[in-house]
Amino acid sequence: MANSRQIAGLLGPTLAAALTAEFPLVQPHLHDAQIPPVVYLSGVLLFVAGLAIVRAHNLWVRARWPVLITTTGWSLLILGLIRMFAAGQYRQTSAEVSSTTFIVIEGILLVIALVITYYGYRREPQ
């Protein structure tokens, strides 16, 4: 559980800050000028982060919060692979998705990030 708390303490705030910074209402034109090399680089970074999380924390505990960390790690790993192998198509695909869809998805991800942050920094029950 201490390993889960350490990873949650890093992962939660990082995800919350990144999601808030790229929220369409904060920076509406951030995703307009995505070029394949930058998409590829972000894919590599997401892949490495996801792989590190999965290697350090591959716990599948039913109905417990640490599974959020594991699923986030696997999600980052898969998203990183998609961005690495489909960097050229990523811009076209993201242009076809409405901004409302981005807002909903990033809102859900932000809630997950805040839950992970809460469990990473809450006091241990006595």
N, C-alpha and C positions, 0 to 999 in steps of 0.2 A: 504493500500500500504506500510505503514511503517513496518508492520509485514512481508510482502513479502520481503522487502529489508533486514531485519534482518536475516531471514532464508536464503536468497540467499547469504548474506555475510558469513555465516557459511558453507552452503552446497556446494557452488561453489568451493571455494579453497580446501575444504576437498576432494571432488570428484576428482578434478584436480590432487592433490598430490597423492592420492591413485591410480588413473589410470596410472599416469606417473610412479609411483614406481613399479607397476606390469605389465607394458608394456612388451611384449615378447622380444623386442629388448634390453630393459634395464636389465631385469633379465630373461634370456631364460629358466631357469630350476626351476622357482619359483613354478609352478603348478605340477611338476613331483612327489613330495613327499607329496601329500595331504592325510592326514589320516582322517578318519571319525570324531573323536572327535574335530579336529580343524575346519573341515567343518561345523559341528554342531554348534560350538561356534560362528563362523562367521555368521551363519544363525541367531542365537539368536540376535547378535549385529545388523545385518541388519534389522531384524524384529522390534526391539525396536526403531531404528532410523526411519524407515519408519512409524511406528505407531505414533511416536511423531510428525513427519512432518504432517501426515494426520490429527491428532487431532488438531494441531495448525493452519493448513493451507489447508483446503479442499475447495479451490476455483476453480470453473470451469468457467472461464471467456474466452469467445471465442476470439481467435486471439490476446491474450495479453500474455506477458511473465510470469505472475504468474502461469499460467497453467503448465509451465515446472516444477515448484516446486511441485505442486500437483501430476503430473504424475511420477515424480522422487520418491516422497514419497510412492505412491502406488507400483511402481516397486521394491523399496527396501523391502517393506513389503512382496510382493509376492515372491521375490527371497529369502528372509529370510526363509519363510515357506518351499520353495522347498529344501533349504539346510538343514533345520532342519529335515524334514521328509524323505529325500532321501540322507542323508549324505553318506551312503555306495555306492550308485550308482553314486554319483557325480564324483568321480575320474575316473571311467570307461567311463562315458559320455564325460567328458572333454578331455580324452585321444583320443577319436574318432574324435574330432573336430580338423581341421588343424590349424596350427599357423597363417596362412593367415586370416582365419576367425576371430580368436582372435584379430589380428591387426586391421582389419576393424571395428569390433564391438567396441573395445576400442577406436579407433580413433573417431568414431561417438560420443561415450559417452564423450570423452574429449572435443569435440567441444561444446556439450551441457553444460558441466561443465564450460567451459570458457564463454559461453553466460550468464549462471546464475551468474557467478562471475562479469561479466561486469555490469549487472543490479543491483547487490548487492552493487557495489561500485561507480557507476556513479553519477555525480552531478544531482541533481534535476533540471529540466528545470524551469527557472524563469518565 
